[in-house]
Amino acid sequence: MRYLVLISLVALAGCDRVRTTTDKLFGGDKAPETTAAPQAETAPEEAAEAATPEAETAAPPADILPGWEGARQTVAGLGDPTIPGRWMETALVEQERNGRVVVRKTGAIAHVTLIPGGGDPGSGSRLSLEAMRALLAPIDELVELDVYSN
């Protein structure tokens, strides 16, 4: 029984790596199409409240930032090692957001906070020490990365 649980955990840990590998082989990072779940009917009073002009002009919440589809490529080196956390300073973003970086050679993945950096989108990026360790990347070399917006 212990071995079955151990094997299940190992298989589950590799799922994300398998998924990203198959995405690279079969045409990118396309999200599967989902069907909308049927919604319960609402009372006429609730429908009237939802149709008020205030609800129509409400702005989307500030914490939901539009991202991009697919991967963007960059070359990254070590950033300031005194700043804690798992982050990447890059010119690919204009506002701070969460993202995922994948090493192009090895397929290693790390979830990071993407921080806007100055320069052109092709000017390169800087990774935190913790992110470099999570990617198992050498800290004294440049690393080619695919960057995904969450």
KEZA-750275 format. One record per residue: z, y, x of N, C-alpha, C in turn; residue number from 0; residue in three letters. Coordinates in nm, 2 decimals. Layout:
BEGIN
[node [Z Y X] [Z Y X] [Z Y X] NUM "ALA"]
...
! end
This chain:
BEGIN
[node [0.00 -0.12 0.08] [0.00 0.00 0.00] [0.00 0.13 0.09] 0 "MET"]
[node [0.08 0.12 0.19] [0.08 0.24 0.28] [-0.05 0.27 0.35] 1 "ARG"]
[node [-0.12 0.16 0.38] [-0.26 0.18 0.44] [-0.36 0.23 0.35] 2 "TYR"]
[node [-0.35 0.20 0.22] [-0.44 0.25 0.12] [-0.41 0.40 0.10] 3 "LEU"]
[node [-0.29 0.44 0.10] [-0.26 0.58 0.08] [-0.30 0.66 0.21] 4 "VAL"]
[node [-0.28 0.60 0.33] [-0.33 0.67 0.45] [-0.48 0.68 0.45] 5 "LEU"]
[node [-0.55 0.58 0.42] [-0.70 0.58 0.41] [-0.75 0.68 0.31] 6 "ILE"]
[node [-0.68 0.69 0.20] [-0.72 0.79 0.09] [-0.70 0.93 0.15] 7 "SER"]
[node [-0.59 0.96 0.21] [-0.57 1.09 0.27] [-0.67 1.13 0.37] 8 "LEU"]
[node [-0.70 1.04 0.46] [-0.80 1.06 0.56] [-0.94 1.09 0.50] 9 "VAL"]
[node [-0.98 1.01 0.40] [-1.10 1.03 0.33] [-1.11 1.17 0.26] 10 "ALA"]
[node [-1.00 1.20 0.20] [-0.99 1.33 0.13] [-1.00 1.45 0.22] 11 "LEU"]
[node [-0.94 1.43 0.34] [-0.94 1.54 0.44] [-1.09 1.57 0.49] 12 "ALA"]
[node [-1.17 1.46 0.49] [-1.30 1.48 0.54] [-1.40 1.52 0.44] 13 "GLY"]
[node [-1.36 1.54 0.31] [-1.46 1.57 0.21] [-1.53 1.70 0.23] 14 "CYS"]
[node [-1.45 1.80 0.27] [-1.51 1.94 0.29] [-1.61 1.93 0.40] 15 "ASP"]
[node [-1.58 1.86 0.51] [-1.68 1.85 0.62] [-1.80 1.77 0.58] 16 "ARG"]
[node [-1.79 1.67 0.50] [-1.90 1.59 0.45] [-1.99 1.68 0.36] 17 "VAL"]
[node [-1.92 1.76 0.27] [-1.99 1.85 0.18] [-2.07 1.95 0.26] 18 "ARG"]
[node [-2.02 2.01 0.36] [-2.09 2.12 0.43] [-2.20 2.06 0.51] 19 "THR"]
[node [-2.18 1.93 0.56] [-2.29 1.87 0.64] [-2.41 1.84 0.54] 20 "THR"]
[node [-2.38 1.79 0.43] [-2.49 1.76 0.33] [-2.55 1.88 0.28] 21 "THR"]
[node [-2.48 1.99 0.27] [-2.54 2.12 0.23] [-2.64 2.17 0.34] 22 "ASP"]
[node [-2.61 2.15 0.47] [-2.70 2.19 0.57] [-2.82 2.10 0.57] 23 "LYS"]
[node [-2.81 1.97 0.54] [-2.92 1.88 0.54] [-3.01 1.90 0.42] 24 "LEU"]
[node [-2.95 1.92 0.31] [-3.03 1.92 0.18] [-3.05 2.06 0.12] 25 "PHE"]
[node [-3.06 2.17 0.20] [-3.10 2.29 0.15] [-3.00 2.40 0.12] 26 "GLY"]
[node [-2.90 2.41 0.20] [-2.81 2.53 0.19] [-2.69 2.50 0.10] 27 "GLY"]
[node [-2.62 2.62 0.07] [-2.49 2.62 0.01] [-2.51 2.66 -0.14] 28 "ASP"]
[node [-2.58 2.58 -0.22] [-2.60 2.61 -0.36] [-2.49 2.56 -0.44] 29 "LYS"]
[node [-2.44 2.64 -0.53] [-2.33 2.60 -0.62] [-2.39 2.52 -0.73] 30 "ALA"]
[node [-2.33 2.41 -0.78] [-2.38 2.33 -0.89] [-2.37 2.41 -1.02] 31 "PRO"]
[node [-2.47 2.39 -1.10] [-2.47 2.46 -1.23] [-2.36 2.40 -1.32] 32 "GLU"]
[node [-2.29 2.49 -1.38] [-2.19 2.44 -1.47] [-2.22 2.48 -1.61] 33 "THR"]
[node [-2.18 2.40 -1.71] [-2.20 2.43 -1.85] [-2.08 2.50 -1.90] 34 "THR"]
[node [-2.10 2.59 -1.99] [-1.98 2.67 -2.05] [-1.91 2.58 -2.14] 35 "ALA"]
[node [-1.78 2.58 -2.13] [-1.70 2.50 -2.23] [-1.69 2.57 -2.36] 36 "ALA"]
[node [-1.70 2.49 -2.47] [-1.69 2.55 -2.60] [-1.56 2.62 -2.62] 37 "PRO"]
[node [-1.57 2.74 -2.67] [-1.45 2.82 -2.69] [-1.40 2.81 -2.83] 38 "GLN"]
[node [-1.27 2.82 -2.85] [-1.22 2.81 -2.98] [-1.25 2.94 -3.06] 39 "ALA"]
[node [-1.27 2.92 -3.19] [-1.30 3.04 -3.27] [-1.18 3.13 -3.28] 40 "GLU"]
[node [-1.21 3.26 -3.28] [-1.10 3.35 -3.29] [-1.09 3.41 -3.43] 41 "THR"]
[node [-0.98 3.46 -3.46] [-0.96 3.53 -3.59] [-1.04 3.65 -3.59] 42 "ALA"]
[node [-1.08 3.70 -3.71] [-1.16 3.82 -3.73] [-1.09 3.95 -3.67] 43 "PRO"]
[node [-0.96 3.95 -3.67] [-0.89 4.07 -3.62] [-0.90 4.07 -3.47] 44 "GLU"]
[node [-0.90 3.95 -3.40] [-0.91 3.95 -3.26] [-1.05 3.98 -3.22] 45 "GLU"]
[node [-1.15 3.94 -3.29] [-1.29 3.97 -3.26] [-1.31 4.12 -3.28] 46 "ALA"]
[node [-1.25 4.19 -3.37] [-1.27 4.33 -3.39] [-1.20 4.41 -3.28] 47 "ALA"]
[node [-1.09 4.36 -3.23] [-1.02 4.42 -3.12] [-1.10 4.41 -2.99] 48 "GLU"]
[node [-1.17 4.29 -2.97] [-1.25 4.27 -2.85] [-1.37 4.36 -2.85] 49 "ALA"]
[node [-1.42 4.40 -2.97] [-1.54 4.48 -2.97] [-1.52 4.63 -2.97] 50 "ALA"]
[node [-1.39 4.67 -2.93] [-1.37 4.82 -2.92] [-1.43 4.87 -2.80] 51 "THR"]
[node [-1.46 5.00 -2.80] [-1.53 5.07 -2.69] [-1.45 5.06 -2.56] 52 "PRO"]
[node [-1.31 5.05 -2.57] [-1.23 5.04 -2.45] [-1.26 4.91 -2.37] 53 "GLU"]
[node [-1.27 4.80 -2.45] [-1.30 4.68 -2.38] [-1.44 4.67 -2.32] 54 "ALA"]
[node [-1.53 4.74 -2.38] [-1.67 4.74 -2.32] [-1.68 4.83 -2.19] 55 "GLU"]
[node [-1.60 4.93 -2.18] [-1.61 5.02 -2.06] [-1.51 4.98 -1.95] 56 "THR"]
[node [-1.43 4.88 -1.97] [-1.33 4.84 -1.87] [-1.40 4.79 -1.74] 57 "ALA"]
[node [-1.36 4.84 -1.63] [-1.41 4.81 -1.50] [-1.36 4.67 -1.46] 58 "ALA"]
[node [-1.43 4.60 -1.38] [-1.38 4.47 -1.33] [-1.26 4.49 -1.23] 59 "PRO"]
[node [-1.17 4.40 -1.23] [-1.06 4.42 -1.14] [-1.10 4.44 -0.99] 60 "PRO"]
[node [-1.02 4.52 -0.92] [-1.06 4.56 -0.79] [-1.05 4.44 -0.69] 61 "ALA"]
[node [-0.97 4.34 -0.72] [-0.95 4.23 -0.63] [-1.07 4.13 -0.64] 62 "ASP"]
[node [-1.16 4.15 -0.73] [-1.28 4.06 -0.74] [-1.39 4.14 -0.67] 63 "ILE"]
[node [-1.43 4.10 -0.55] [-1.53 4.17 -0.48] [-1.66 4.08 -0.48] 64 "LEU"]
[node [-1.77 4.14 -0.50] [-1.89 4.06 -0.50] [-1.92 4.01 -0.35] 65 "PRO"]
[node [-1.96 3.89 -0.34] [-1.99 3.83 -0.21] [-2.14 3.81 -0.19] 66 "GLY"]
[node [-2.18 3.71 -0.12] [-2.32 3.68 -0.11] [-2.33 3.53 -0.12] 67 "TRP"]
[node [-2.45 3.48 -0.14] [-2.48 3.34 -0.15] [-2.54 3.29 -0.02] 68 "GLU"]
[node [-2.50 3.17 0.02] [-2.55 3.11 0.14] [-2.48 3.16 0.26] 69 "GLY"]
[node [-2.53 3.13 0.38] [-2.46 3.16 0.50] [-2.53 3.28 0.57] 70 "ALA"]
[node [-2.45 3.36 0.64] [-2.49 3.46 0.73] [-2.45 3.42 0.87] 71 "ARG"]
[node [-2.54 3.44 0.97] [-2.51 3.40 1.10] [-2.46 3.51 1.19] 72 "GLN"]
[node [-2.36 3.48 1.28] [-2.31 3.58 1.37] [-2.27 3.50 1.50] 73 "THR"]
[node [-2.25 3.58 1.60] [-2.19 3.53 1.73] [-2.06 3.60 1.74] 74 "VAL"]
[node [-1.95 3.52 1.77] [-1.82 3.57 1.77] [-1.75 3.54 1.90] 75 "ALA"]
[node [-1.67 3.63 1.95] [-1.58 3.61 2.06] [-1.44 3.64 2.02] 76 "GLY"]
[node [-1.35 3.63 2.12] [-1.21 3.65 2.09] [-1.18 3.79 2.06] 77 "LEU"]
[node [-1.11 3.82 1.95] [-1.06 3.96 1.92] [-0.93 3.99 1.99] 78 "GLY"]
[node [-0.86 4.08 1.93] [-0.73 4.12 1.99] [-0.63 4.01 1.96] 79 "ASP"]
[node [-0.58 3.94 2.07] [-0.48 3.83 2.05] [-0.34 3.87 2.01] 80 "PRO"]
[node [-0.31 4.00 2.01] [-0.18 4.05 1.96] [-0.17 4.06 1.81] 81 "THR"]
[node [-0.28 4.06 1.74] [-0.28 4.08 1.60] [-0.27 3.94 1.54] 82 "ILE"]
[node [-0.16 3.91 1.46] [-0.14 3.78 1.40] [-0.23 3.75 1.29] 83 "PRO"]
[node [-0.24 3.62 1.25] [-0.32 3.58 1.13] [-0.45 3.52 1.17] 84 "GLY"]
[node [-0.52 3.48 1.06] [-0.65 3.42 1.08] [-0.75 3.51 1.02] 85 "ARG"]
[node [-0.82 3.58 1.10] [-0.92 3.69 1.06] [-1.04 3.69 1.14] 86 "TRP"]
[node [-1.14 3.76 1.09] [-1.26 3.78 1.17] [-1.31 3.92 1.14] 87 "MET"]
[node [-1.32 4.00 1.24] [-1.37 4.14 1.23] [-1.52 4.14 1.25] 88 "GLU"]
[node [-1.60 4.18 1.15] [-1.74 4.16 1.15] [-1.81 4.28 1.08] 89 "THR"]
[node [-1.93 4.31 1.11] [-2.01 4.41 1.04] [-2.08 4.35 0.92] 90 "ALA"]
[node [-2.06 4.22 0.89] [-2.13 4.16 0.78] [-2.07 4.20 0.65] 91 "LEU"]
[node [-1.95 4.26 0.65] [-1.88 4.30 0.52] [-1.85 4.45 0.53] 92 "VAL"]
[node [-1.84 4.51 0.41] [-1.80 4.65 0.40] [-1.66 4.66 0.35] 93 "GLU"]
[node [-1.61 4.56 0.28] [-1.47 4.56 0.23] [-1.40 4.43 0.27] 94 "GLN"]
[node [-1.27 4.43 0.29] [-1.20 4.32 0.33] [-1.21 4.21 0.22] 95 "GLU"]
[node [-1.24 4.09 0.26] [-1.24 3.98 0.16] [-1.22 3.84 0.23] 96 "ARG"]
[node [-1.19 3.74 0.15] [-1.17 3.61 0.21] [-1.31 3.54 0.23] 97 "ASN"]
[node [-1.31 3.46 0.33] [-1.44 3.39 0.37] [-1.41 3.26 0.44] 98 "GLY"]
[node [-1.52 3.19 0.48] [-1.51 3.07 0.55] [-1.61 3.08 0.66] 99 "ARG"]
[node [-1.57 3.03 0.78] [-1.66 3.03 0.89] [-1.67 2.89 0.94] 100 "VAL"]
[node [-1.80 2.85 0.98] [-1.83 2.72 1.03] [-1.90 2.73 1.16] 101 "VAL"]
[node [-1.85 2.65 1.26] [-1.91 2.65 1.39] [-2.04 2.58 1.38] 102 "VAL"]
[node [-2.15 2.63 1.42] [-2.29 2.57 1.40] [-2.30 2.45 1.49] 103 "ARG"]
[node [-2.24 2.44 1.60] [-2.25 2.32 1.69] [-2.17 2.20 1.63] 104 "LYS"]
[node [-2.05 2.22 1.60] [-1.96 2.11 1.57] [-1.93 2.09 1.42] 105 "THR"]
[node [-1.95 2.20 1.34] [-1.92 2.19 1.20] [-1.78 2.21 1.16] 106 "GLY"]
[node [-1.70 2.26 1.26] [-1.56 2.29 1.24] [-1.55 2.41 1.14] 107 "ALA"]
[node [-1.45 2.40 1.05] [-1.44 2.50 0.94] [-1.30 2.57 0.95] 108 "ILE"]
[node [-1.30 2.70 0.92] [-1.17 2.77 0.91] [-1.19 2.88 0.80] 109 "ALA"]
[node [-1.09 2.89 0.72] [-1.08 2.99 0.61] [-1.02 3.12 0.67] 110 "HIS"]
[node [-1.08 3.23 0.67] [-1.04 3.35 0.73] [-1.05 3.47 0.64] 111 "VAL"]
[node [-0.98 3.58 0.68] [-1.00 3.71 0.61] [-1.11 3.78 0.69] 112 "THR"]
[node [-1.21 3.82 0.62] [-1.32 3.90 0.68] [-1.29 4.04 0.67] 113 "LEU"]
[node [-1.28 4.11 0.79] [-1.24 4.25 0.80] [-1.36 4.33 0.85] 114 "ILE"]
[node [-1.39 4.44 0.78] [-1.51 4.52 0.82] [-1.49 4.57 0.97] 115 "PRO"]
[node [-1.60 4.56 1.04] [-1.60 4.61 1.18] [-1.72 4.70 1.19] 116 "GLY"]
[node [-1.71 4.79 1.29] [-1.82 4.89 1.30] [-1.94 4.82 1.37] 117 "GLY"]
[node [-2.05 4.89 1.35] [-2.18 4.84 1.42] [-2.28 4.79 1.32] 118 "GLY"]
[node [-2.39 4.74 1.37] [-2.49 4.68 1.29] [-2.45 4.54 1.25] 119 "ASP"]
[node [-2.51 4.48 1.14] [-2.48 4.34 1.10] [-2.51 4.24 1.21] 120 "PRO"]
[node [-2.60 4.27 1.30] [-2.63 4.18 1.41] [-2.55 4.20 1.54] 121 "GLY"]
[node [-2.45 4.29 1.53] [-2.38 4.33 1.66] [-2.27 4.23 1.70] 122 "SER"]
[node [-2.25 4.12 1.63] [-2.15 4.03 1.67] [-2.02 4.05 1.60] 123 "GLY"]
[node [-1.93 3.96 1.62] [-1.80 3.96 1.55] [-1.69 3.93 1.65] 124 "SER"]
[node [-1.56 3.94 1.60] [-1.44 3.91 1.68] [-1.35 3.82 1.60] 125 "ARG"]
[node [-1.31 3.71 1.65] [-1.22 3.62 1.58] [-1.08 3.63 1.63] 126 "LEU"]
[node [-0.98 3.61 1.55] [-0.84 3.61 1.59] [-0.82 3.48 1.67] 127 "SER"]
[node [-0.71 3.48 1.75] [-0.67 3.37 1.83] [-0.64 3.25 1.74] 128 "LEU"]
[node [-0.58 3.27 1.63] [-0.55 3.16 1.54] [-0.67 3.10 1.48] 129 "GLU"]
[node [-0.77 3.18 1.45] [-0.90 3.13 1.40] [-0.97 3.05 1.50] 130 "ALA"]
[node [-0.97 3.10 1.63] [-1.04 3.02 1.73] [-0.97 2.89 1.75] 131 "MET"]
[node [-0.84 2.88 1.74] [-0.77 2.76 1.76] [-0.80 2.66 1.64] 132 "ARG"]
[node [-0.81 2.72 1.52] [-0.84 2.64 1.40] [-0.99 2.58 1.41] 133 "ALA"]
[node [-1.08 2.65 1.48] [-1.21 2.60 1.49] [-1.23 2.52 1.62] 134 "LEU"]
[node [-1.12 2.50 1.69] [-1.13 2.43 1.82] [-1.23 2.48 1.92] 135 "LEU"]
[node [-1.24 2.61 1.91] [-1.34 2.68 2.00] [-1.28 2.73 2.13] 136 "ALA"]
[node [-1.35 2.72 2.24] [-1.29 2.78 2.36] [-1.28 2.93 2.35] 137 "PRO"]
[node [-1.16 2.98 2.39] [-1.14 3.12 2.37] [-1.21 3.21 2.47] 138 "ILE"]
[node [-1.27 3.15 2.58] [-1.33 3.23 2.68] [-1.49 3.23 2.66] 139 "ASP"]
[node [-1.54 3.18 2.55] [-1.68 3.17 2.52] [-1.72 3.23 2.39] 140 "GLU"]
[node [-1.84 3.27 2.37] [-1.89 3.31 2.24] [-1.93 3.19 2.16] 141 "LEU"]
[node [-1.91 3.20 2.03] [-1.93 3.09 1.94] [-2.03 3.13 1.83] 142 "VAL"]
[node [-2.13 3.05 1.80] [-2.23 3.07 1.69] [-2.17 3.03 1.56] 143 "GLU"]
[node [-2.16 3.11 1.46] [-2.09 3.08 1.34] [-2.19 3.11 1.22] 144 "LEU"]
[node [-2.16 3.03 1.11] [-2.22 3.05 0.98] [-2.10 3.11 0.90] 145 "ASP"]
[node [-2.12 3.22 0.83] [-2.01 3.29 0.76] [-2.05 3.28 0.61] 146 "VAL"]
[node [-1.95 3.24 0.53] [-1.97 3.23 0.39] [-1.87 3.32 0.32] 147 "TYR"]
[node [-1.91 3.39 0.22] [-1.82 3.48 0.14] [-1.76 3.40 0.03] 148 "SER"]
[node [-1.63 3.41 0.01] [-1.56 3.34 -0.11] [-1.56 3.43 -0.23] 149 "ASN"]
! end
